[in-house]
Amino acid sequence: MIRTMKNSGVLAQQAAGKHPVKLTALLYLKEALLKERYEDCAEIVSVAKEFGAVDQEISHLLEDPRRTPG
């Protein structure tokens, strides 16, 4: 008997809301914020939103306590 696997690749990730471009954009946003490259943030946020990022995910990165001056 041959068993078939369900979509465990990219389609399954997209169905779970984890689009690879969205995740990459959120990582780039985090990096830009930590490096204080604020001029890049608007474009990165628009790409992340285009691929399914919600406002809560973006605000979580914007409110990162590591960016707060001590």
N, C-alpha and C positions, 0 to 999 in steps of 0.2 A: 504494500500500500504506500502510495506517495502522498506525503503531507505537503500542503501548501502553506506558506506564511502569509499572514495578512500584511497590509502595507505597514512596514516598520521603518521605512526610509523617510524621505523628505515629506511625502504626503501626510504621514502620520504626525510629523512634527508640525506641519502647517495646520492640521486639524486641531491640534492641541494649542494653537495660538503662538507657536514658537517659530515664526518665520525667520530663516537665517539672516536675511537682510535687516530685519527689525532688531534682532539680537546684536548684530554687528554695529548697527547705528547707535544702539544704546551703549555699547562698549566704547565706541568712538566719542560719544558725548561725555561719558565718565572720564575718559582720558583727557579730553579738551578742557573739562572743568578743573581737573587736578593740575593741569599744566597752565591754567589761567589763560587759555586761548579762546576767549569769549566771542571773538568775531566769527568763529567757526560754528558756534553752538546753534544758531538759528537754522542754518542749512541742515545740520545733522538732525535736529528735532523734526524738521519737515519731512525728511526721508524716513525717519522712524515712524512718524504718524502715518505716512503714506502706506507703510507696510504693516500697520496694525497696532502700533504702540498706543497705549491709552495715557491720558493725562497723569494718572496716578503713578505710572512707571517713570515718567519723566520727572515729576515733582519729587519722587523718592531720590533720584540722582541729584537734583538741584539742592535738596536739603541734607546732603551728606555731611555728617559732623566732622569729617576729616578736613573739610574745606574751611571750617570756622577758625578764625585766628584765636590762638590760645593766649 
